[in-house]
Amino acid sequence: MARIRIEPELPYAVEFDRVSLSMPRSKRRGGQGTRHRIRRLAGESSRQQVPVFTDVSVSILPGESVAILGGVKSGREEFLRLAAGTLVPDSGRVHRQDRVVPILDDSRCLTPSYTTRQNIYLTAGLLGMTPEETTGRLDWIVDMAQAGKWLDSYLRGAPRNMRQRLVWTVSMATGARIFAIEKSLVIGHGEFMERCWSHVEGIRASGVTFLVASDEREVLERFCDRALVLRGGRIIADTSVEEGLGFIRPARRTDPTEQPDDRDDN
């Protein structure tokens, strides 16, 4: 991970201070007439900077478990990436008391042509662990992910769910005090899911902070004690999880900013 400024004296786990961010978005060209149809058939699109956040300020206390709620294009992923430092705001600052480890897409950092062992070291390195730290945690990672059978085999030959298990387990092995999690707080089914629950609830009890962007209502209600609702580039509600979930349901059906029109008539 890139070098990110850490402020151990900060009273908050994460603090957004008047953060604004725009991201480039492609739009399929619209318009009538032969010229516009030819441009669409050629796959031509336009790109423009779309505001994601405007002057957002919020603070997360150490030990809080916060649900990040909103529609598909509300900026939930960008919020997590800003918190983790993998995105830099256009203006304002994000302050961190400690490193923030992101758990995002499991397909971005794994290589099927590497062995499971090699992928463990690769993922751990991307998350800021040294080879020595990874070696010290290897037995726990292999046991937790139930990866022993495939440890020195190519990852392409392991079960598909092994990739998700590896990313989740290696991320937890970092020993981070702050996690930014997209989609799934816990993974798998049956016994493995219960092992995940046991782990995250145990480290939460020790004061670890979680930012969770997920559509799994039961998970959020069970685990999170606070919700931030995103819409239109702002935090429109800072409330309980139950109230936050109720808040976004009608917004997803009626708010045009949640599902913008992708046509470009220019």
Secondary structure per residue as TSV (DSSP state, phi and psi in degrees):
chain	resnum	aa	ss	phi	psi
A	1	M	-	360.0	150.2
A	2	A	-	-66.1	158.0
A	3	R	-	-67.4	125.2
A	4	I	-	-126.4	137.2
A	5	R	-	-70.1	128.8
A	6	I	-	-112.0	138.4
A	7	E	-	-122.6	85.7
A	8	P	T	-58.7	-25.8
A	9	E	T	-80.5	-6.1
A	10	L	-	-63.6	132.8
A	11	P	S	-74.8	-10.0
A	12	Y	S	-111.4	153.1
A	13	A	S	-67.8	-47.0
A	14	V	E	-141.8	138.4
A	15	E	E	-135.3	124.2
A	16	F	E	-94.1	124.1
A	17	D	E	-117.9	95.5
A	18	R	E	52.7	53.6
A	19	V	E	-85.5	130.3
A	20	S	E	-125.8	144.2
A	21	L	E	-150.7	135.0
A	22	S	E	-121.8	146.7
A	23	M	E	-127.6	146.1
A	24	P	E	-72.3	133.8
A	25	R	E	-129.0	137.7
A	26	S	E	-92.0	141.5
A	27	K	E	-130.1	137.0
A	28	R	E	-69.3	133.1
A	29	R	B	-68.6	141.5
A	30	G	-	-109.1	-153.9
A	31	G	-	98.9	162.2
A	32	Q	S	-107.7	165.7
A	33	G	S	97.9	163.8
A	34	T	H	-60.7	-42.7
A	35	R	H	-59.0	-44.4
A	36	H	H	-68.7	-37.7
A	37	R	H	-65.0	-40.4
A	38	I	H	-64.3	-41.3
A	39	R	H	-64.3	-37.3
A	40	R	H	-68.7	-42.5
A	41	L	H	-62.1	-31.7
A	42	A	T	-77.5	-3.2
A	43	G	T	80.7	16.1
A	44	E	-	-72.7	138.6
A	45	S	E	-139.1	163.8
A	46	S	E	-107.2	152.1
A	47	R	E	-122.6	138.5
A	48	Q	E	-147.3	158.0
A	49	Q	E	-81.8	121.5
A	50	V	E	-110.5	126.0
A	51	P	E	-62.7	131.4
A	52	V	E	-103.7	-46.2
A	53	F	E	-133.2	144.2
A	54	T	E	-130.3	108.5
A	55	D	E	55.2	50.4
A	56	V	E	-89.1	128.6
A	57	S	E	-129.3	129.5
A	58	V	E	-163.5	152.4
A	59	S	E	-129.2	143.5
A	60	I	E	-116.4	124.1
A	61	L	-	-79.0	150.3
A	62	P	T	-57.5	135.2
A	63	G	T	89.3	-6.8
A	64	E	-	-77.8	150.3
A	65	S	E	-118.3	109.0
A	66	V	E	-114.9	125.3
A	67	A	E	-84.1	130.0
A	68	I	E	-101.9	108.7
A	69	L	E	-110.8	152.3
A	70	G	-	160.5	176.6
A	71	G	-	-75.7	-177.1
A	72	V	T	-59.5	-39.0
A	73	K	T	-110.8	31.3
A	74	S	S	-84.6	-11.9
A	75	G	S	101.0	18.4
A	76	R	H	-62.5	-46.8
A	77	E	H	-64.3	-42.1
A	78	E	H	-63.2	-35.6
A	79	F	H	-60.8	-45.5
A	80	L	H	-64.6	-41.0
A	81	R	H	-68.8	-36.1
A	82	L	H	-64.1	-43.1
A	83	A	H	-61.3	-40.0
A	84	A	H	-80.4	-16.5
A	85	G	T	90.4	7.9
A	86	T	S	-85.0	-7.3
A	87	L	S	-125.6	143.8
A	88	V	-	-111.3	129.5
A	89	P	-	-67.7	154.4
A	90	D	S	-68.7	-36.7
A	91	S	E	-149.5	163.3
A	92	G	E	80.6	-177.6
A	93	R	E	-140.0	151.2
A	94	V	E	-112.2	120.8
A	95	H	E	-101.1	142.5
A	96	R	E	-132.7	133.5
A	97	Q	S	-76.2	-29.0
A	98	D	S	-151.0	173.4
A	99	R	-	-65.1	147.4
A	100	V	E	-111.9	120.3
A	101	V	E	-96.2	120.9
A	102	P	E	-87.4	141.6
A	103	I	E	-118.9	99.7
A	104	L	-	-114.5	-129.8
A	105	D	-	-76.6	125.8
A	106	D	T	-72.6	-11.0
A	107	S	T	-91.3	-6.9
A	108	R	S	-82.0	-20.6
A	109	C	S	-125.0	7.4
A	110	L	-	-111.5	145.1
A	111	T	-	-121.9	112.5
A	112	P	T	-58.9	-27.4
A	113	S	T	-84.1	0.6
A	114	Y	S	-98.7	157.7
A	115	T	B	-72.3	166.3
A	116	T	H	-59.9	-41.5
A	117	R	H	-59.7	-47.3
A	118	Q	H	-61.6	-38.5
A	119	N	H	-67.3	-33.9
A	120	I	H	-61.6	-48.1
A	121	Y	H	-66.3	-38.0
A	122	L	H	-63.1	-48.7
A	123	T	H	-64.7	-42.7
A	124	A	H	-61.0	-40.2
A	125	G	H	-64.0	-40.3
A	126	L	H	-63.9	-28.1
A	127	L	T	-91.9	6.8
A	128	G	T	97.5	5.8
A	129	M	-	-85.6	144.3
A	130	T	-	-81.2	160.2
A	131	P	H	-55.9	-37.3
A	132	E	H	-65.3	-42.1
A	133	E	H	-64.0	-40.0
A	134	T	H	-64.4	-42.7
A	135	T	H	-60.1	-40.5
A	136	G	H	-65.8	-25.0
A	137	R	H	-106.0	2.4
A	138	L	H	-60.3	-45.5
A	139	D	H	-59.0	-42.6
A	140	W	H	-64.5	-42.2
A	141	I	H	-61.8	-47.8
A	142	V	H	-64.0	-42.2
A	143	D	H	-66.9	-45.7
A	144	M	H	-65.1	-41.8
A	145	A	H	-81.8	-6.1
A	146	Q	T	53.5	48.9
A	147	A	-	-106.2	5.4
A	148	G	G	-56.4	-39.4
A	149	K	G	-64.0	-28.7
A	150	W	G	-112.8	13.4
A	151	L	T	-57.9	-42.8
A	152	D	T	-111.3	24.1
A	153	S	S	-107.1	159.3
A	154	Y	B	-63.1	141.3
A	155	L	G	-62.1	-29.1
A	156	R	G	-61.7	-22.1
A	157	G	G	-90.3	-5.6
A	158	A	S	-85.3	160.4
A	159	P	-	-57.1	148.9
A	160	R	T	-56.0	-39.0
A	161	N	H	-70.8	-8.8
A	162	M	H	-64.5	-32.8
A	163	R	H	-63.6	-46.5
A	164	Q	H	-64.0	-40.3
A	165	R	H	-62.6	-41.8
A	166	L	H	-64.6	-47.1
A	167	V	H	-61.4	-46.3
A	168	W	H	-63.2	-46.5
A	169	T	H	-68.9	-43.1
A	170	V	H	-64.1	-38.9
A	171	S	H	-60.7	-44.1
A	172	M	H	-67.6	-29.5
A	173	A	H	-70.5	-13.6
A	174	T	T	-64.4	-23.0
A	175	G	-	71.6	22.6
A	176	A	-	-64.3	155.6
A	177	R	S	-98.6	-6.4
A	178	I	E	-141.0	129.1
A	179	F	E	-121.1	141.4
A	180	A	E	-117.5	110.1
A	181	I	E	-118.0	126.4
A	182	E	E	-104.3	132.8
A	183	K	S	78.0	-65.9
A	184	S	-	-125.4	114.1
A	185	L	S	-71.3	-42.4
A	186	V	S	-124.3	155.6
A	187	I	-	-129.9	170.8
A	188	G	S	79.1	-163.1
A	189	H	S	-141.5	161.7
A	190	G	H	56.7	-128.1
A	191	E	H	-61.6	-41.0
A	192	F	H	-64.9	-40.8
A	193	M	H	-62.1	-40.0
A	194	E	H	-64.8	-35.1
A	195	R	H	-64.8	-38.5
A	196	C	H	-64.0	-46.2
A	197	W	H	-58.4	-45.7
A	198	S	H	-59.0	-39.1
A	199	H	H	-70.3	-51.0
A	200	V	H	-67.8	-35.2
A	201	E	H	-70.0	-32.2
A	202	G	H	-67.8	-44.6
A	203	I	H	-75.5	-28.1
A	204	R	H	-63.0	-41.1
A	205	A	H	-63.1	-23.9
A	206	S	T	-86.5	0.7
A	207	G	T	105.1	9.9
A	208	V	-	-72.6	142.5
A	209	T	E	-98.3	139.2
A	210	F	E	-127.4	134.2
A	211	L	E	-113.9	120.0
A	212	V	E	-126.9	118.7
A	213	A	E	-107.8	103.7
A	214	S	-	-148.1	155.0
A	215	D	-	-100.7	8.7
A	216	E	-	-87.5	94.7
A	217	R	H	-55.3	-45.9
A	218	E	H	-64.1	-36.9
A	219	V	H	-65.2	-45.9
A	220	L	H	-63.9	-42.1
A	221	E	H	-67.8	-35.0
A	222	R	H	-73.4	-36.0
A	223	F	H	-106.6	-36.9
A	224	C	-	-91.6	146.9
A	225	D	S	-113.4	6.8
A	226	R	E	-159.6	152.0
A	227	A	E	-134.9	139.0
A	228	L	E	-112.9	125.9
A	229	V	E	-104.4	122.9
A	230	L	E	-102.9	137.0
A	231	R	E	-163.7	137.6
A	232	G	T	60.3	31.0
A	233	G	T	83.7	8.8
A	234	R	E	-138.2	165.2
A	235	I	E	-90.2	109.9
A	236	I	E	-93.0	-11.5
A	237	A	E	-155.3	137.2
A	238	D	E	-125.7	100.3
A	239	T	E	-150.7	-167.3
A	240	S	-	-76.4	162.1
A	241	V	H	-63.1	-43.8
A	242	E	H	-59.2	-46.7
A	243	E	H	-69.3	-37.0
A	244	G	H	-63.6	-42.2
A	245	L	H	-63.6	-40.3
A	246	G	H	-66.7	-30.4
A	247	F	H	-68.3	-38.6
A	248	I	H	-86.5	-17.7
A	249	R	H	-58.8	-53.9
A	250	P	H	-65.7	-29.7
A	251	A	H	-63.6	-39.5
A	252	R	H	-65.6	-27.3
A	253	R	H	-87.7	-28.8
A	254	T	H	-118.5	-20.2
A	255	D	-	-86.4	114.5
A	256	P	T	-65.1	-19.4
A	257	T	T	-71.0	-18.6
A	258	E	T	-78.4	-28.6
A	259	Q	S	-132.0	76.9
A	260	P	-	-67.1	152.3
A	261	D	-	-73.0	124.8
A	262	D	-	-87.9	6.6
A	263	R	-	-81.5	147.8
A	264	D	B	-130.3	108.3
A	265	D	-	-87.2	8.5
A	266	N	-	-82.8	360.0
